[in-house]
Amino acid sequence: MPLRPQPWLLPLSWLYGAVLRWRNARFDRSSPRRLPVPVLSVGNLSVGGTGKTPLILWLVGRLRAAGLRPGVLARGYGRLAGEELNDEGRLLAARYPDLPQEQDPDRFAAGQRLLAREDCDLLLLDDGFQHRRLHRDIDLCVLDAKAPFASGRLLPAGLLREGPSGLKRATVVVLNSSEPLAEERMLAGESELRPHLREDTPVYRSRLRPSFVRMLPEGRELPASEALAGRRVLLLAGIARPERFVQLVTELGAELVAQHLVGDHRHVPAEDLARWSREAEQAGALLLWTEKDEARHQLGAQSGPARGVLHGEIEFLGPEPDPAAWIAALTGAAAHGS
């Protein structure tokens, strides 16, 4: 279901805010543990749906293209018992099968294990903005361009993990949109942020662009607009803020015959998947889902109606950040200081 604020939970949000302030004050006075390679953290202020995973995919691609060997650390939220990787980890592995990954609530221990077996130049810390026990050299915060501070309320009444004051820790901010926004709206979002940032914090603007639909089981890749325009579609989405996926598919010209929004990190029983597959077949519809759903359920391996996976890419509006230059500056400074 879509994430929605719950105003009746405000007293619990006040308590959460008090604990959060105490926790941040304690971390401000302490020294986090350090790993022997640079760490680039990618996180956000709110719960899910800001484009963090597509940005990590983009970073991995750019860093590898620059000749660097990144690895990825994550908590592993939503993993089933016995699984090595959660949905996001499997998605990364599908794109980059040889990408070193380690998942553990103790990110420092995960980093030690990863570096003991892999020769990585740097580590990406997935969903790390609030994980302050581990030192990071770059703290990148991804925000929704349309509503940078979500509902404006802390959990559980709202969607914020922490308030705007946390942005003082950010060294880079990316304002990302999953829908077309006028430049004026993007600039308004940046203006809203500026009072909460350090003067030297750069802000980049991006959007999540639908790139292609991979048709299954043959694996043909069609431009998203060509694959979906005028086509009957049954949607399956197990992601945060799935209403944006619904809107995106509609804007690409698809005729939605049904939608099943199952919630982020939810495992769907095989009988439900089979029932929805029959529903799509009877309706003469394409059964469409996201890369994350494919990573979780391997729906492409099943028989049934026409099936497709919608792929998206981060596209920067204006100058792109240069993560390889950030790492080069960090490693150069470290070498100069040694």
C-alpha positions in Angstrom: 0.0 0.0 0.0 1.2 3.6 -0.5 3.0 5.2 2.4 0.8 7.8 4.1 1.2 10.1 7.1 -0.8 9.1 10.2 -1.5 12.4 12.2 -3.1 10.5 15.1 0.3 9.1 15.9 1.8 12.6 16.6 2.5 11.9 20.3 4.7 9.0 19.3 6.5 11.2 16.8 7.3 13.7 19.5 8.8 10.9 21.6 10.7 9.6 18.6 12.0 13.1 17.9 13.3 13.4 21.4 15.1 10.1 21.2 16.5 11.0 17.8 17.9 14.3 19.1 19.6 12.5 22.0 21.0 9.9 19.7 22.4 12.5 17.2 23.9 14.5 20.0 25.7 11.4 21.3 27.1 10.7 17.8 28.2 14.3 17.4 30.4 13.8 20.4 31.8 10.4 19.5 34.1 9.1 16.8 32.7 6.5 14.4 34.6 3.4 13.4 36.7 3.6 10.2 37.3 1.1 7.4 40.6 1.2 5.5 39.1 2.4 2.2 36.9 5.4 1.4 33.2 5.1 2.2 30.5 6.8 0.2 27.1 6.7 2.0 23.8 7.0 0.0 20.7 7.6 2.1 17.7 9.8 2.6 15.6 11.6 5.3 12.3 9.8 4.6 11.0 6.3 4.3 11.5 4.7 0.9 10.7 5.8 -2.6 13.2 8.6 -3.2 15.3 6.8 -5.9 18.2 5.6 -3.6 18.6 2.2 -5.3 18.7 3.6 -8.9 21.3 6.2 -7.8 23.5 3.4 -6.3 23.2 1.5 -9.7 24.3 4.8 -11.4 27.2 5.2 -9.0 28.4 1.7 -9.5 28.3 2.1 -13.2 30.2 5.4 -13.2 32.8 4.2 -10.7 33.5 1.0 -12.6 33.8 3.0 -15.8 36.4 5.1 -14.2 38.5 1.9 -13.4 37.5 1.8 -9.7 36.3 -1.4 -7.9 33.4 -0.5 -5.6 31.7 -2.8 -3.1 28.3 -2.3 -1.4 27.4 -2.6 2.3 23.8 -2.8 3.4 21.8 -3.7 6.4 19.8 -6.3 4.5 16.3 -5.2 5.6 13.6 -7.6 4.4 15.9 -10.6 3.8 14.2 -14.0 4.4 15.9 -16.5 6.7 18.9 -18.1 4.9 19.1 -15.5 2.2 22.4 -13.6 1.6 20.8 -10.6 -0.1 17.6 -8.7 0.1 15.6 -7.3 -2.8 17.9 -4.3 -3.4 20.9 -6.6 -3.2 19.5 -9.0 -5.7 18.7 -6.2 -8.0 22.3 -4.9 -7.9 23.5 -8.5 -8.5 21.3 -8.9 -11.5 22.8 -5.7 -13.1 26.4 -6.4 -11.9 26.8 -10.1 -11.2 30.4 -9.7 -10.0 29.7 -6.7 -7.7 31.0 -7.5 -4.2 28.2 -7.1 -1.6 27.8 -7.8 2.1 24.7 -7.3 4.2 24.7 -7.1 8.0 23.1 -4.7 10.6 26.7 -4.2 11.8 28.0 -2.4 8.7 31.5 -2.2 10.1 31.7 -6.0 10.5 30.2 -6.3 7.0 32.9 -4.1 5.6 35.7 -6.0 7.3 34.4 -9.3 5.9 34.0 -7.9 2.4 37.5 -6.3 2.4 39.0 -9.6 3.7 37.8 -11.4 0.6 37.6 -8.7 -2.1 40.0 -6.1 -3.4 37.8 -3.0 -3.3 38.9 0.6 -3.8 35.9 2.0 -2.0 32.6 1.0 -0.4 29.1 2.3 -1.0 27.0 2.3 2.1 23.4 1.7 1.1 20.8 3.5 3.2 23.5 4.9 5.5 22.5 8.4 6.3 21.2 7.5 9.8 23.8 4.8 10.3 26.3 7.0 12.1 28.4 4.2 13.8 30.5 3.9 10.6 32.7 6.7 9.3 31.9 7.9 5.8 34.0 10.2 3.6 31.0 11.4 1.5 27.4 11.6 2.9 25.1 11.7 -0.1 21.4 12.4 0.7 18.7 11.7 -1.9 15.5 13.7 -1.6 12.1 13.7 -3.4 12.2 16.8 -5.6 8.4 17.3 -5.3 8.4 17.1 -1.5 11.9 17.2 0.0 10.6 16.9 3.5 7.8 14.5 2.7 4.9 15.2 5.1 7.0 17.3 7.4 6.4 15.0 10.3 8.6 12.4 11.9 7.8 8.7 12.1 5.4 7.2 12.9 2.9 10.1 12.2 4.8 11.1 9.1 7.4 9.7 6.7 10.6 11.4 8.0 13.3 9.4 9.7 14.8 12.6 10.8 14.1 16.3 10.4 15.7 18.8 8.0 18.4 19.7 10.5 20.1 16.4 9.7 21.0 17.8 6.2 23.9 19.7 7.9 25.7 16.4 7.7 25.2 16.0 4.0 28.2 16.6 1.7 26.1 16.1 -1.5 22.4 16.3 -2.1 20.5 14.9 -5.0 16.9 16.1 -5.6 15.3 13.3 -7.6 11.9 13.1 -9.3 10.1 10.0 -10.5 7.7 12.2 -12.6 8.2 15.1 -15.0 8.5 18.4 -13.0 8.9 21.9 -14.3 12.2 23.5 -13.8 10.6 26.1 -11.5 9.3 23.3 -9.2 12.8 21.8 -9.0 14.3 25.1 -8.2 11.7 25.7 -5.6 12.7 22.4 -4.0 16.3 23.5 -3.9 15.4 26.8 -2.4 13.5 25.0 0.3 16.6 23.0 1.1 19.2 25.7 1.1 18.6 27.1 4.6 19.3 23.6 6.0 22.5 22.9 4.1 26.1 23.9 4.6 27.1 26.6 2.2 29.5 24.3 0.3 27.0 21.4 -0.2 26.3 20.9 -3.9 22.8 20.1 -5.0 22.2 18.0 -8.1 18.8 17.6 -9.8 17.8 14.3 -11.4 14.8 12.2 -12.6 14.1 8.5 -12.8 13.5 7.9 -16.5 11.8 4.8 -17.9 14.3 3.3 -20.3 13.0 0.0 -21.7 10.7 -3.0 -21.1 12.5 -6.4 -21.1 10.0 -8.8 -22.6 10.0 -12.3 -21.1 10.9 -15.1 -21.5 12.8 -14.2 -24.7 14.6 -11.1 -23.1 13.8 -8.7 -26.0 14.3 -5.0 -24.9 11.8 -2.5 -26.3 11.7 1.2 -25.6 9.2 1.8 -22.8 6.9 4.0 -24.8 6.8 1.5 -27.7 6.2 -1.5 -25.4 3.4 0.1 -23.4 1.6 2.7 -25.6 -2.0 1.5 -26.2 -1.4 -1.8 -24.5 -3.5 -3.5 -21.9 -1.5 -3.9 -18.7 -1.9 -5.6 -15.4 0.6 -4.1 -12.9 2.3 -5.9 -10.0 4.4 -3.6 -7.7 6.1 -4.5 -4.4 7.9 -1.1 -3.9 7.7 1.9 -1.8 5.3 4.6 -3.1 3.9 2.3 -5.9 1.4 5.0 -6.9 4.3 6.7 -8.8 4.9 3.5 -10.8 1.2 3.4 -11.6 1.3 7.0 -12.8 4.4 6.4 -14.9 2.9 3.4 -16.7 -0.3 5.4 -17.4 1.7 8.4 -18.8 3.5 6.0 -21.1 0.1 5.3 -22.7 -0.8 1.9 -21.2 -4.4 0.9 -20.4 -4.5 -0.4 -16.9 -6.9 -3.4 -16.4 -5.8 -4.1 -12.8 -3.1 -3.3 -10.3 -1.8 -5.3 -7.4 0.3 -3.2 -5.0 1.7 -5.6 -2.5 3.9 -3.4 -0.3 7.7 -3.0 -0.1 9.8 -6.0 0.9 6.7 -8.2 0.9 7.0 -11.8 -0.2 4.0 -12.7 -2.4 2.8 -16.4 -2.1 3.2 -18.4 -5.3 -0.6 -19.0 -5.5 -1.2 -15.2 -5.6 1.3 -14.8 -8.4 -0.3 -17.7 -10.3 -3.8 -16.2 -9.9 -2.7 -12.7 -11.1 -1.0 -14.4 -14.1 -4.2 -16.1 -15.0 -6.0 -12.8 -14.6 -3.7 -11.1 -17.0 -4.0 -13.9 -19.5 -7.8 -13.8 -19.4 -7.7 -10.0 -19.9 -5.3 -10.2 -22.8 -3.0 -8.0 -20.8 0.8 -7.7 -20.4 1.8 -8.6 -16.8 4.2 -5.8 -15.9 6.4 -5.3 -12.8 9.6 -3.6 -11.7 13.2 -4.8 -11.6 12.9 -5.1 -7.9 9.9 -7.4 -8.2 11.7 -9.5 -10.7 14.8 -9.7 -8.4 12.5 -10.9 -5.6 10.1 -13.3 -7.3 11.8 -14.4 -10.5 8.5 -14.0 -12.3 10.1 -14.2 -15.7 10.8 -17.9 -15.1 7.1 -18.7 -14.9 4.9 -19.7 -17.8 1.8 -17.7 -18.6 0.8 -14.5 -20.4 3.0 -11.9 -22.0 5.3 -10.5 -19.3 7.6 -7.6 -19.0 10.0 -5.8 -16.6 10.1 -2.0 -16.7 13.7 -0.7 -16.3 14.5 2.8 -15.3 17.6 4.9 -15.1 18.7 8.0 -13.3 19.1 11.0 -15.6 20.7 14.2 -14.3 19.2 17.5 -15.3 22.2 19.6 -15.9 25.8 18.8 -14.8 26.3 15.3 -13.6 28.2 14.6 -10.3 31.6 13.0 -10.8 31.9 10.4 -8.0 35.3 9.2 -9.4 36.7 12.7 -8.9 35.4 12.7 -5.3 37.2 9.4 -4.6 40.4 10.6 -6.4 40.4 13.7 -4.2 39.9 11.7 -1.1 42.6 9.1 -1.9 45.0 11.8 -3.1 44.5 13.8 0.1 45.1 10.6 2.2 48.3 9.9 0.2 49.5 13.5 0.6 48.9 13.3 4.3 50.7 10.0 4.8 
